[in-house]
Amino acid sequence: MFKIGKEIWEKLIQLCEGNEQTKENRLYVVSQKFENIKKNPGESMTEFDERVSSIVIELNALGKTYPNRDVIFKVILVLPKEWDVKTMAMRESKDLKKLELHDLFADLKAYEFKLKTREKDQSASQLTKALVAVKV
């Protein structure tokens, strides 16, 4: 009976996790996702955070871990140009080696919120100026 139970258990593991070649292929695909990750146009920082985190979690589950520092630098390097001012300020003011990923994204989300608020204020200001110009 023990032998049958063990065989069943091993078969379940193989069905759920796949064989070694399947695991290697998954690891390769997920590693490529990590290496090629970029923040997509129109993607919110929350969505980008979720995407990066899910890739890092999947890599960990497959036995591949990147040092936190490497993940932080990867995220900073793949942000679009409009984030250069923020990332440069962060590089100068924070010890990125000690920064946690969730803290990085919290900082980036706050900055994104500030940018969106500023854009709304500017468009409202421009609309007001346009209305005043039309009245004059």
C-alpha positions as CSV (number, residue, x, y, z in Angstrom):
1,M,0.0,0.0,0.0
2,F,2.8,2.4,0.9
3,K,4.3,1.9,-2.5
4,I,1.0,2.6,-4.3
5,G,0.4,5.8,-2.2
6,K,3.9,7.0,-3.0
7,E,3.4,6.4,-6.7
8,I,0.1,8.3,-6.6
9,W,1.7,11.2,-4.7
10,E,4.6,11.3,-7.3
11,K,2.1,11.2,-10.1
12,L,0.2,14.1,-8.6
13,I,3.3,16.1,-8.2
14,Q,4.3,15.5,-11.8
15,L,0.8,16.4,-13.0
16,C,0.7,19.7,-11.0
17,E,4.3,20.7,-11.3
18,G,5.4,18.9,-14.5
19,N,8.6,17.0,-15.0
20,E,12.1,18.5,-14.9
21,Q,12.0,19.6,-18.5
22,T,8.7,21.3,-18.0
23,K,10.0,23.1,-14.9
24,E,13.1,24.3,-16.9
25,N,11.0,25.5,-19.7
26,R,8.7,27.4,-17.3
27,L,11.8,28.9,-15.6
28,Y,13.2,30.0,-18.9
29,V,9.9,31.6,-20.0
30,V,9.4,33.4,-16.6
31,S,13.1,34.5,-16.6
32,Q,12.6,36.0,-20.0
33,K,9.5,37.8,-18.8
34,F,11.6,39.3,-16.0
35,E,14.5,40.3,-18.3
36,N,12.2,41.9,-20.8
37,I,9.7,43.6,-18.5
38,K,8.8,47.2,-19.1
39,K,6.1,49.5,-17.9
40,N,3.5,49.6,-20.7
41,P,2.1,52.9,-21.9
42,G,-1.2,53.6,-20.0
43,E,-0.4,51.0,-17.4
44,S,-0.8,52.3,-13.8
45,M,1.9,51.8,-11.3
46,T,-0.4,49.5,-9.4
47,E,-0.8,47.3,-12.4
48,F,3.0,47.3,-13.1
49,D,3.6,46.5,-9.4
50,E,1.3,43.5,-9.6
51,R,2.9,42.3,-12.8
52,V,6.5,42.6,-11.4
53,S,5.5,41.0,-8.1
54,S,3.7,38.0,-9.8
55,I,6.8,37.4,-12.0
56,V,9.1,37.5,-8.9
57,I,6.8,35.2,-7.0
58,E,6.7,32.7,-9.9
59,L,10.5,32.8,-10.2
60,N,10.8,32.1,-6.5
61,A,8.4,29.2,-6.7
62,L,10.6,27.8,-9.6
63,G,13.7,28.1,-7.4
64,K,15.2,31.2,-8.9
65,T,15.6,34.2,-6.7
66,Y,17.0,37.6,-7.6
67,P,18.5,39.7,-4.9
68,N,16.1,42.5,-3.9
69,R,18.6,45.0,-5.0
70,D,18.6,43.6,-8.6
71,V,14.8,43.7,-8.8
72,I,14.7,47.3,-7.5
73,F,17.3,48.4,-10.1
74,K,15.5,46.5,-12.8
75,V,12.2,48.3,-12.1
76,I,13.9,51.7,-12.0
77,L,15.7,51.1,-15.3
78,V,12.6,50.0,-17.2
79,L,10.4,53.0,-16.3
80,P,9.6,55.4,-19.2
81,K,11.6,58.6,-19.6
82,E,9.0,60.7,-17.8
83,W,10.0,58.9,-14.6
84,D,13.7,59.8,-14.9
85,V,13.5,62.8,-12.6
86,K,11.9,60.7,-9.9
87,T,14.2,57.7,-10.3
88,M,17.3,60.0,-10.3
89,A,16.1,61.7,-7.1
90,M,15.5,58.3,-5.5
91,R,19.0,57.1,-6.5
92,E,20.5,60.1,-4.8
93,S,18.4,60.2,-1.7
94,K,17.8,56.6,-0.8
95,D,20.0,53.6,-0.2
96,L,18.5,51.4,-2.9
97,K,20.4,48.4,-1.6
98,K,18.2,48.4,1.5
99,L,14.9,49.5,-0.1
100,E,12.2,46.9,-0.2
101,L,10.2,46.4,-3.4
102,H,6.9,47.3,-1.8
103,D,8.4,50.5,-0.5
104,L,9.7,51.4,-4.0
105,F,6.3,50.9,-5.5
106,A,4.6,52.8,-2.7
107,D,6.9,55.8,-3.5
108,L,6.3,55.4,-7.2
109,K,2.5,55.2,-6.7
110,A,2.6,58.4,-4.6
111,Y,4.5,60.2,-7.3
112,E,2.1,58.9,-10.0
113,F,-0.8,60.3,-8.0
114,K,0.9,63.6,-7.6
115,L,1.5,63.7,-11.4
116,K,-2.1,62.9,-12.2
117,T,-3.4,65.5,-9.7
118,R,-1.1,68.1,-11.3
119,E,-2.3,67.2,-14.8
120,K,-6.0,67.6,-13.7
121,D,-5.2,71.0,-12.0
122,Q,-3.4,72.2,-15.2
123,S,-6.3,71.1,-17.5
124,A,-8.8,72.8,-15.2
125,S,-6.6,76.0,-15.2
126,Q,-6.4,75.9,-19.0
127,L,-10.1,75.5,-19.3
128,T,-10.7,78.4,-17.0
129,K,-8.3,80.6,-19.0
130,A,-10.0,79.5,-22.3
131,L,-13.4,80.5,-20.8
132,V,-12.1,83.9,-19.7
133,A,-10.5,84.4,-23.1
134,V,-13.8,83.6,-24.8
135,K,-15.7,86.1,-22.5
136,V,-13.2,88.9,-23.2
